Amino acid sequence: MDKGMYAEAIEYELLTQAIYRDILAREGVSTANVQHNVSIVGRSGVEHQVDVYWEFKQAGITHRVLIECKNYASNLTLEKARNFFAVVHDIGNCIGIMVTKTGYQSGAATFCKHYGLALKLLRKPTEEDWEGRIKEIHINMIPRVPVSSETHPIICNLYLRPDSEEQDVRLKNANRQNPELVRANPSMRFLGKDGLPITEELRWWIPRQLNVLEREDGGPYKQLVKLTDHYISENLGNGIELIQVIGVVIDYYVETLPSHQVVIDATETVSAILKDFVSGEWEHVRAT
């Protein structure tokens, strides 16, 4: 075997290892250590090389699995099946799985079925594999967004709750001097009780609060968003202090943008499938 073929064979074995590691994790078998290229001495005293191997205990019983990987471009022969069965039989008390890319000759399949060797296909999906399955998803996207322009700006007014009569007096005085105090600016972020930011900047936060999908194009629309434990920091004359925000009222317009189509092609995202040779059922999909 030349270096290129050897490298491809090792890569195929590592892919098999990764696939079964994913399957066992999905099934909750966290104690299984899926190993690659393991040497195991059989009952005869002969040492055998196993491409992929794992074992785990369940209900006091040890389960051992041996996998033979054949990165072949042609169907696996009866001779290869017999050779692997000899390894499984010599090691004993284990389950044998053969994995290949193309398929199995009829004699090999009959032999493995009789002796309980599982036959799997691990390869990139073909057109035949996609029959009866969703191959492409076409999504027509019609974006409906809040307008933010000079003629139709998004306006967000704050409803503030002072924590004392003293703060209420200072807040009213500050608001008389600066009416913009109760109007949010795009770079503002709401704070928590500790004075640390708990939201992103309002330029990004506000659009997420608006029910634009329920609105027709145009406006103006008004939406109330109630808040709890949200604060802003302002200097009301005695230095920077926190003021609670109990809600915001947002005035906005809505616009529908030109539609566009997104095509999700599963053939471009699936790098490999694990398929049972006998039943033809997919057992695992590996994404790129």
Residue pairs with C-beta under 8 A, 6 or more apart in sequence:
1 9
8 71
9 69
9 71
11 71
12 69
12 71
12 101
12 122
13 36
13 37
13 51
13 52
13 69
13 71
14 36
15 122
15 272
15 286
16 51
16 52
16 67
16 69
16 99
16 122
17 34
17 35
17 36
17 52
18 286
19 122
19 272
19 274
19 284
19 286
20 34
20 52
20 54
20 67
21 34
22 284
22 286
23 274
23 283
23 284
24 30
24 32
24 34
24 54
24 56
29 56
29 58
31 56
31 57
32 54
32 55
32 56
33 54
33 55
34 52
34 53
34 54
35 52
35 53
35 54
36 51
36 52
37 49
37 50
37 51
38 49
38 50
38 52
38 53
39 47
39 48
39 49
39 50
40 47
40 48
40 50
40 53
40 66
40 91
41 47
41 48
42 48
42 87
42 90
42 91
42 92
43 90
43 91
43 92
44 90
46 90
48 87
48 90
48 91
50 66
50 67
50 68
50 87
51 67
51 68
51 69
52 66
52 67
52 69
53 64
53 65
53 66
53 67
54 64
54 65
55 62
55 63
55 64
55 65
56 62
56 63
57 63
62 93
63 95
64 91
64 93
64 94
64 95
65 94
65 95
65 96
65 97
66 87
66 88
66 91
66 94
66 95
66 96
66 97
67 96
67 97
67 98
67 99
68 80
68 84
68 87
68 96
68 97
68 98
68 99
69 99
69 100
69 122
70 76
70 80
70 98
70 99
70 100
70 101
71 100
71 101
72 100
72 101
72 102
73 101
73 102
74 102
75 100
75 102
75 103
75 104
75 105
75 108
76 98
76 100
76 102
76 103
76 104
76 105
76 108
77 105
77 107
77 108
78 105
78 107
78 108
78 111
80 98
80 108
81 98
81 104
81 107
81 108
81 111
81 112
81 117
82 111
84 96
84 98
84 117
85 96
85 111
85 112
85 115
85 117
87 96
88 94
88 95
88 96
88 117
95 116
95 118
96 116
96 117
96 118
97 117
97 118
97 119
97 120
98 104
98 112
98 117
98 118
98 119
98 120
99 120
99 121
99 122
99 274
100 120
100 121
100 122
101 121
101 122
101 123
102 121
102 123
103 121
103 277
104 112
104 119
104 277
109 119
109 277
109 278
111 117
112 118
112 119
113 119
113 278
118 276
119 276
119 277
119 278
120 274
120 275
120 276
120 277
120 283
121 273
121 274
121 275
121 276
121 277
122 272
122 273
122 274
122 275
123 272
123 273
124 270
124 271
124 272
124 273
125 267
125 270
125 272
125 273
129 273
129 275
129 282
130 266
130 267
133 266
134 266
135 265
135 266
135 267
136 263
136 264
136 265
136 266
137 263
137 264
137 266
138 261
138 262
138 263
138 264
139 261
139 262
139 263
139 264
140 259
140 260
140 261
141 259
141 260
141 261
141 262
142 256
142 257
142 259
143 256
143 257
143 259
144 212
144 213
144 215
144 217
144 254
144 255
144 256
144 257
145 207
145 212
145 254
145 255
145 257
146 154
146 206
146 207
146 210
146 212
146 252
146 253
146 254
146 255
147 154
147 219
147 252
147 253
147 254
147 255
148 154
152 219
152 220
152 252
152 253
154 206
154 207
154 250
154 251
154 252
155 183
155 250
155 251
155 252
156 183
156 184
156 202
156 206
156 248
156 249
156 250
156 251
157 182
157 183
157 184
157 248
157 249
157 250
157 251
158 182
158 183
158 184
158 232
158 245
158 247
158 248
159 182
159 245
159 246
159 247
159 248
159 249
160 171
160 182
160 232
160 243
160 244
160 245
160 246
161 243
161 244
161 245
161 246
162 168
162 171
162 243
162 244
163 243
163 244
167 236
167 241
167 243
170 236
170 237
170 238
171 181
171 236
171 243
173 236
173 237
174 181
174 234
174 236
174 237
175 181
175 182
181 234
184 202
184 206
184 248
185 202
186 201
186 202
186 203
187 201
187 202
187 203
188 201
188 202
188 232
189 197
189 198
189 199
189 200
189 201
189 202
189 205
190 197
190 198
190 199
190 202
190 205
190 227
190 230
190 231
190 232
190 245
191 197
191 198
191 230
191 231
191 232
191 233
191 242
192 198
192 229
192 230
192 231
193 229
193 231
193 242
195 231
195 233
195 242
198 229
198 230
199 205
199 230
206 248
206 250
209 223
209 225
209 248
209 250
210 223
210 250
210 252
211 223
212 254
215 221
215 254
216 254
217 254
217 255
217 256
218 253
218 254
219 251
219 252
219 253
219 254
220 251
220 252
220 253
221 251
221 252
221 253
221 254
222 249
222 250
222 251
223 249
223 250
223 252
224 247
224 248
224 249
224 250
225 247
225 248
225 249
225 250
226 246
226 247
227 245
227 246
227 247
227 248
228 246
229 244
230 244
230 245
230 246
231 242
231 243
231 244
231 245
232 242
232 243
232 245
233 240
233 241
233 242
233 243
234 240
234 241
234 243
235 241
236 243
268 288
269 287
269 288
270 285
270 286
270 287
270 288
271 286
271 287
271 288
272 285
272 286
273 282
273 284
273 285
273 286
274 282
274 283
274 284
274 285
274 286
275 281
275 282
275 283
276 283
